[in-house]
Amino acid sequence: MQALDMPEFSPGSVWLVGAGPGDPGLLSLLGLHALQHADVVVYDALVDVRVLKLARTGALLEYAGKRGGRPSPRQRDISLRLVELARDGRRVLRLKGGDPFVFGRGGEEALALAGAGIPFRVVPGITSGIGGLAYAGIPVTHRDTNQSVTFVTGHGVTGDVPDGLDWEGIARGAPTVVFYMALKHLERIAGLLVAAGRAAGTPAAIVIRASTPEQKVLETTLGTAARDAAAAGLEPPALFVVGEVVRLRSGLDWLGAAEGRLLDADPLGVARHGPAESA
């Protein structure tokens, strides 16, 4: 690390760091550098405990996770806490799952820091919509299936499906669509896509706890995704991907193959591959 001439983590500053989708090996070197020097680590609910164990001895760990449907700190309070800690002269690491600027509200926190005159640095992370799907054996792009991809959040500030989305544009605009945090509203989201013109038989997959030892993958179709997820008892955090790229998983499930897991067949006869499942 010393040979890399890493930037100084100065007292009184805040680093907004993406921890990646879960696997601590996907943490960037800058992220590790921040963990080794931070006085305080303010971390999200989806940051893997193995990543937190990389924090330097004596660092204060503060939980500031936001989970849908559960008591959570308000975003304004989190931002004010970052300002308060920095003004106390601490090296403050705001550790967020995935990437801070991809549905992570890192932009809001950065604007609050800028408004308060607090120096900050943004350290991008591997977003789950790319890294998590790669661990599931699903590429977000492939030249034989798609040359574009759309990322959509499954819920907005109110916790419901975001208002104002152009569902026809989403349904027809990109062959591959990746939804973050969509499990709670999966039936409605799938229905809106079908109503907007996406075929109900389009391949789809739900990835639970991507890139962690608890990862599960359910292959389904757009029209049956909500029913299949409920039957399987799936719980968030989850990714929902729609598109022909899902079919490529039969040959690209490198994690499941490495672990020697068996395949689980669904009632429709479509193979479901789950590195954390057994037949």
N, C-alpha and C positions, 0 to 999 in steps of 0.2 A: 504493500500500500504506500509506503514511503517513497518508493521509486516513481509512483504515479503523480506526485506533486499535487495532492488533492487540495481544493480550496479550503481556507480557514473557516471554521464554524465559530463565528465571533459571538461573545457574550452580548445579550440584548437583541439577538436576531432570531428569526424563525425560519426553519426549513420545512417546506411542504413536500413530503416524500411519498411516492407511490411504492407500496410494499409488494405489488404484484398480486396475482390471483390466489396465492396460498403457499405453494411450495417455496420454502425459504431460499432454495437455490436460484430462484428467479429474481431475487432482490438485486438491485444494481450495486456496483462498487461504491457509488456516491451515497446510496442508501445505507450501506454497511458503515461507511465512514461517518455518516451522521449519527448512527446508533452508537458508535464507539466514542463519540465526543459530546453527545447531548446531556444536558443537566436534567431535562424533563422530556418525557416522551408522552405526548397526548395522542392516544391511539383509538382507532375505529373498531367497531364490532367485528368486522371481517378480517382483521389482521391476525394471521396465524400465530399461536402462542410460541411456536418455534422461532419466529422472527423476533418476538419480544425478548427472548432469551439471549439475543445477540447484543442487547443494550449493555453499556458499560456498567460495571459494578458501582453501586451507589446512585445510579440515575433514578429519578422519581418517575413511576409509571402512573399515568392518569387515564382512566377510561372515559371516552367521550363518544360512545357508539350510538348510532341511530338505527333502530330496527322498526320496520313497519308494524303497527299494531301493538307495540310495547312502549312502556314509559321510556322516554328518551330526552336527553338535554336539547334545548332549543338551539338552533343554529346560531342565533345572535349571542347566546351565552357562551358557546364554544369559541366564537370569534373574539369576544371580550376577554375570555380567559387567556387566549394566546397573547393578546396585547398586554394583559396584566403580568403574565410570567416574563415576557420580554422586557418590560419596563423594570422588573426586579433584577435585571442583569443576567438572566438565565439564557443558556443556549437551549432553545425550544425546538423540539422535533415534533411536527404534526404528521403522524404516520397514518396513511390512508390505504385501504385495500385497493388493488388495481392501480389506476392512474388518477392523480388528484383532479385532473381536468376532464375526465370522462365520467359524467354522472356522479362525480364525487364531491361536488360543492366546494372544491378547492378554489375556484374562481371567486366565490363569495368571501372566503376567508382571506385570500390574497388582497382583494379590494379593501377589506376591513383593515388589514395590516398597512396597506399603502395609505389609507386615510388617516391612520394613527401615526404615520411617520416611522413605522417599524421596518428595519431592513429585513428582506426575506429572499429566499431562493426557492425555486421550484425544481424538484427532481422527478422527472417522469417515471412512471412505472409501467409494467406490462399489464395492459387492461385485460380483464377476464374474457371479454368478447373475442379476443385474439388468442391469448395464452391459454385460457381455460378451455377453449374449443380445441386448440392444438393437443392438449392433454387428453381430450376425448376422441382424438383421431379425426377431427373434422376441420379441414382447411377453410378459412373464410373466403378464399378465392382459389379458383383453379381455371386454367385457360379453356378447358373443355366445358365448363358449366357457367362461369360468370366472370365478368370483368369489372364488377362493381359490387359494393356491399353497403347496406344501410344499418346504422346502429340506432336503436330506439329505446327510451326508458319506458318501463312498464307502468310506472306511476309518477304522478307529478307532486307538487307541493302539498296538495290536499290528501294525497294517498290514493287517489282514484286514477283511472286512465287519463293521461294528459289531454286537456281540451285543445282544440284547434289543430290537431294533426290532420294532414292530408292523407287519408287512408287509401284513396285511389292512387295517389302518387307513391305511397309506400308499397302498396300491393303490386303495382305495375312497374315501378321505377327501378328496382334492383332485384336481380334474381335471388340474392341471398339477403335475408333480413335477420338481424340478431337483436333480441330483446333482453334487456337487463331488468331484473326485479319484476318479472312478469307473471310469476306463478299464481299470485293471489287473484289476478284478473285474466287468467289464461283463457277462460271460456269466452269472455267478451272480446278480448283481443283477437282470438282466432275467428270469432264470428264477424268482426269488423273487416278483417282481411278477406274472408270469403265473400262477404257482401260487396266488397270493393273490387272483386274480380279475380282473386287468387283461388286457384283450384283447391277444393277440399282435400284432394288426394296428394297434394304436394308433400314430399318428404319433410319431416321435422324431427327435432330431437330436443330433449330437455336434459341439461347437465346440472347435477346437484353437487355443490361443494367442489367445484372444479380444481384440479391439481393438488388436492389434499388426499390423505389416506382414506377419507370417507367418500371419495368421488363415486357417483353413480351416473349412468347414462341410460336414458330411455329413448329408443327410436320409435317413432310413431308417424302420424300424418297430421296435417294442419286440422283436418276435420275431426279427428278423434283424440287430439292431444289432451284436451281438458279432461275427458273421460278416462283416458289411460293414466294420466297423472294422479287423478283421484283414486283410481283402483290400486295404484302402486303405493299410495300413501306418501307421495313425495312432499318434502318440505323445503322452504328456502334456506340458504340462498341458491338461486337457480338462474341459469341462462336458457333461453328459448331460441332456437335457430330454425329458420324455415328456408328451404331451398334444396336444389339437386345436390349440393355439396354433401348433404347428409349421407347420400348413397355411397360416397367414397369411403365412409368409415369401415365398411366391410373389409377393406384391404389396408386401412391406415390406423387401425386400433393398436398402435404400438405399445401402449401401456398395458392394455388387457392381454396382449400376446406375451409381453415380458413377464407378467404375473401368472400366466397359465390359467386364467380364469375360464370357466365354461360359459357358453352362450345360453341365454334365457329366451325362450320363444314366447311371443305374445299370442293372444287368442286369435288374432287375425292372420297369423302365420308370418308376420314380419319379424325378423331377428332383432332382438334387443341385446345389445352388448353392454355389459356393465363391469368394469374392473373391480367394483366392490360388491358384485352380486355373484351368486352361485346358482346353479340349476336346481 
